[in-house]
Amino acid sequence: MEAFLVSTGIVALAEMGDKTQLLSLVLAARFRKPWPIVLGILAATLANHALAGAAGAWVTSVLGPQVLRWVLGASFLLMAGWMMIPDKLDEDGDAKAPRFGVFGTTLLAFFLAEMGDKTQIATVMLAARYSVWAPVVLGTTLGMMIANVPVVWFGERVTRRVPIRLVHLVSAVIFAALGAGAFLTA
């Protein structure tokens, strides 16, 4: 349960102001069809984070516990620093109808946007840290949905009221604490 709850919280915080959250806002404004967008986000996130969780589980089988502890500690500290760098999304301004429909466009755009993203890397690290695949993947997916679904439904009103800088700071502190914890555990 700890892996699920920590994964949910970390990703929900890490996603605030992230490029995929900005992508949610752009898709909602462009298509104005929230259900296919939300379902596309869910499908893309499950697929992407399932692969990331598998990579994290694989890492634990390849590295010894001591090496893994140092790699995870350093990775969490690097993630804490990365959280302080805000994401931007390039808008192409293309107004034509989507080739793959709203769901397909969202699925593809989200899957690709998550490649190498903070939350994907966090999923790899959390799966390696907790050595459990399903609770981490389900938790990180829920965290993504917590952060992105309100943006799809309520758009810009949500992003104007949430102090993104504070959310990034809190996320950075949590990642730093996880990194320090990894270094301190035997």
N, C-alpha and C positions, 0 to 999 in steps of 0.2 A: 504494500500500500504506500510505503514511503516513496518508492521509485515513481509511482503514478502521481502522487501529490506534488512532489518536488518537480517532476517533469512538467506537469501542468502549470504550476506557478512560474517556473523559470521561463518557459516559452511564452506564456501570456505576457509577462513583463518584457521579455526580449523583443517581442513582436511589435510593441508599441512604437510607432514611428518608423518601423522597418519598411523596406521597399515593397514587400508583399502586402503590407497594410495600405500603403499608398496605392498599390495596384488594385486592391479591393475598392478603394474610393473611386479610382478612375473607371473601373468596370461598372460600378453602380451608377455613376453619373452618365456614362456613355450608353448603357443598355437599359437601365431602369427596369430590370427584371430580377428581383432579388433571389427568388428560389433557384433558378438555374445557376446563378453565380455562387450561392452558398453551397449547393451540391457539387459544383465544380471545384470549389476550394477544398471541400471535404475529401473528395476523391483524389485530387492531386496531392494533398497533404498526407493522406494515408499511404499512397504509393511511395512518395518521396521519403517519408519518415520510416516506412517499413524497410526501405533499402538502407537508410542511414543507421537504423537500429541494428540491422544485420551486420553492417560494417563495424559498428561498435562491439557487437558480440564477437565478431571474428578477431578484432584487435585483442580482446582479452584472452583468446586462445593462442595467439602468437607471441605476445609479450609476457614475460614473467611478472609476478606481482610487484616486485620492487621497481622494475622499469616502468610498468604501467602506472604505478603511483606517481612517479616523477613526471611522466608524460601528461597524465591527467592534471596534476597540480599546475604544471606550466600552461597547459591548454586552458584551464579555467581562468588563470590569471591573464592570459592573452585575451580571452573572451571578455573579461572585465574591462580591459582597455578598449577593445573594439566596440563595446556598448556605448562608449562615450563619443563615437563618431556617427553622426546622423546620416541616414540613408536618403538618397534622392532618387526619383524615378523620372526617366526621360519620357516625355509624352510625345507621341508622333502626330497627334492631331488628326489621324485618319478617321473619317466619319462614315466610311462605307460599311455595309452590312457584313457581319462576321462570316467568314467562309465555313467555319465548323459549327455555327450556331453559338448561342450565348454560353451554354454548358461546355461545349468542346473548346471554345476560345478560352474560357476561364480555366479549364483543366490544363490545357497546354501552357498557357501563360504562367499559371501558378507553379506548375511542375518545374518549368524552366527557371522561373525567378527564384525558386528555392534552392537550386543547385549552387552549392558553395555558400549559401546564406548562413547567417548567424544561427538561426533556429535549426537548420540541418546539421551544422557542425555541433551545436549543443546536443542534438539527438544522438549523434555518434558518441560524444563524450559521456552523456548520461547512461547510454546502453553499456558502455565500457565500465563506467563507475559502478553501476548497480548489477551488472551481469544478468539482467533480465530484459528480454526483448519486448514482450507484449505490454507490460505495464508502462514501459518508457514510451513506446510508440503510441499507445492509447492516450497517455498523459500529454505528450507533446502535441498530438493532434487536437486534443481538447483545448490545450492552451492556444493553439492557432485559431481555433473556432471562437474561443472567448474573445480574442483580440480582433478578429476580422469580421465576424457576423454583425456586431453592432455598427461597424463602419459601412457595411453593405446596406443595412436597414436605415441607419440614421445619418450616414454620410458625414458631411463636414461639421455638423453640429457637435458630434462626439469629439472629433479631432481638435476643434477649437477649445473645448472645455477641459481636456486632459493635458496637464503640464508635461509634455513629452520629455523635456530635459530632466525633470524629477524622476520620471519613470525610468529613464536610461540610467540615472545615478543609482537608483535602488537596485536595478538589474545588475549593474556593475559591482555593487557591494555584495550582492548574493553570489555572483560568480567568483569574486575575490575570496569570499568566505569558504566556498567550496574548494577553491584552489589551495588556500591555506590549510584547510582540513585534510586535503589529500597529502600535503607535505607532512603534517603532524601525526597522521595515523601510522601505526606500525604494520 
